[in-house]
Amino acid sequence: MTKTTRARGHGASPSPLRWLLYAGAVVAAAWLATQLFYFTQIAVWNYVNPQSSAFMRSDAWRLAQDRPDLSIQHIWVPYAQISRNLKRAIIASEDANFATNNGYETDAILQAWEKNKARGKIVAGGSTITQQLARNLFLSREKSYIRKGQELIITWMLETLMDKERIFEIYLNSVEWGNGVYGAEAAARYYFKTSAAKLTAGQSARLAVMLPRPKYFDEHRGSGYLAQRARVIARRMGAAELPE
């Protein structure tokens, strides 16, 4: 009897489904590795101060290309050496429930969603202070729902691994305040020739109002909106609850 032997699998191309599963596994592994990196980095920052952020690094590259006469201005100062006026102004302006929320404000996110849907593009994010910090530390300025999803994951990590005071300390030292200006100390020196510890209520209110559009207000310091909004924030500062 003659037997016909057929090689099974030899020389045959993998099926499209097999390639798809392989590609999916690679993407999933890369995503998990990225999340582990973020998680580990945040855990380390409980004990070590961040020396830079994603926003600072992208700005440094931009300035090197477009404004070689400028460089990043950033000076880290401890939480206790930052004026309570500035802390209260930022909470009053950016996230009134910062001390008690879990890093998210569902109502603000839903309002931003409705606004974006009405405009047909992303124009608002409804971000808390913790969400802003997540974006500044790790992500880009690009506005997309994918980036927003990653921002929410990092926000959960920050709120899980750090207490509110540490989150706020890193925020105050890393948030953007102008063209290459980062952190409360650099902002105080740049705009008012003083230290972060000595900022007055009026100065703090102006800095808080600048946060959503720091580069714009750096170039438009005489803006009527800036002055008017700063007066509103100054009146609200007394009710702002600081983290303990």
Stockholm file with secondary structure:
# STOCKHOLM 1.0

chainA/1-244         MTKTTRARGHGASPSPLRWLLYAGAVVAAAWLATQLFYFTQIAVWNYVNPQSSAFMRSDAWRLAQDRPDLSIQHIWVPYAQISRNLKRAIIASEDANFATNNGYETDAILQAWEKNKARGKIVAGGSTITQQLARNLFLSREKSYIRKGQELIITWMLETLMDKERIFEIYLNSVEWGNGVYGAEAAARYYFKTSAAKLTAGQSARLAVMLPRPKYFDEHRGSGYLAQRARVIARRMGAAELPE
#=GR chainA/1-244 SS CCCCCCCSSTTCCCCHHHHHHHHHHHHHHHHHHHHHHHHHHHHHTTTSCCSCCHHHHHHHHHHHHHCTTCCCEECCCCGGGSCHHHHHHHHHHHCTTTTTSCSCCHHHHHHHHHHHHHHTSCCCCCCCHHHHHHHHHHCCSCCCHHHHHHHHHHHHHHHHHSCHHHHHHHHHHHSEEETTEESHHHHHHHHHSSCGGGCCHHHHHHHHHHTTSHHHHHHCTTCHHHHHHHHHHHHHGGGCCCCC
#=GC SS_cons         CCCCCCCSSTTCCCCHHHHHHHHHHHHHHHHHHHHHHHHHHHHHTTTSCCSCCHHHHHHHHHHHHHCTTCCCEECCCCGGGSCHHHHHHHHHHHCTTTTTSCSCCHHHHHHHHHHHHHHTSCCCCCCCHHHHHHHHHHCCSCCCHHHHHHHHHHHHHHHHHSCHHHHHHHHHHHSEEETTEESHHHHHHHHHSSCGGGCCHHHHHHHHHHTTSHHHHHHCTTCHHHHHHHHHHHHHGGGCCCCC
//
